[in-house]
Amino acid sequence: MGFLAAGIGAGIITLGAGIGIGLIGKGAVESIARQPEASGDIRGAMILTAAFIEGVALFAAVVTAILALGISV
């Protein structure tokens, strides 16, 4: 059961992170198209937000690995 939960969790993690980063990129490109002079600030905020999403995805991946290995904490 733990392997099934880990597999489903890994899929959800991948989908969520991919969709989130895709939406960030879409919003950043649209924002830069509207205000090209603010491209540096927008790009910085986009990279920071993408890093936060990756951090949450990494944490969730560790949780799914713990489920798969059956380690009790």
C-alpha positions, -999 to +999 in steps of 0.1 A: +000+000+000+029+023+007+043+019-028+009+027-043+006+058-022+042+069-031+035+064-068+003+084-067+020+110-046+050+113-070+026+118-099+006+145-081+039+162-071+051+163-107+018+175-121+014+202-095+050+215-098+048+215-136+015+233-137+026+258-111+059+267-128+041+268-162+016+293-149+044+314-134+062+315-167+030+324-185+023+353-161+058+365-163+059+366-201+026+384-202+037+409-176+070+416-195+050+420-227+029+447-210+057+464-192+091+457-208+109+482-185+100+460-155+115+428-169+143+426-144+120+427-114+095+404-130+122+379-139+136+379-104+102+374-088+095+346-112+128+328-104+122+331-067+086+318-069+097+289-091+124+280-065+098+280-037+076+256-058+106+234-064+113+234-027+078+223-018+080+196-045+113+183-031+098+181+004+068+162-010+091+139-029+109+131+004+076+124+021+067+100-007+101+083-005+095+078+033+061+063+025+077+039-001+104+028+023+081+024+052+102+045+075+083+055+107+091+088+122 
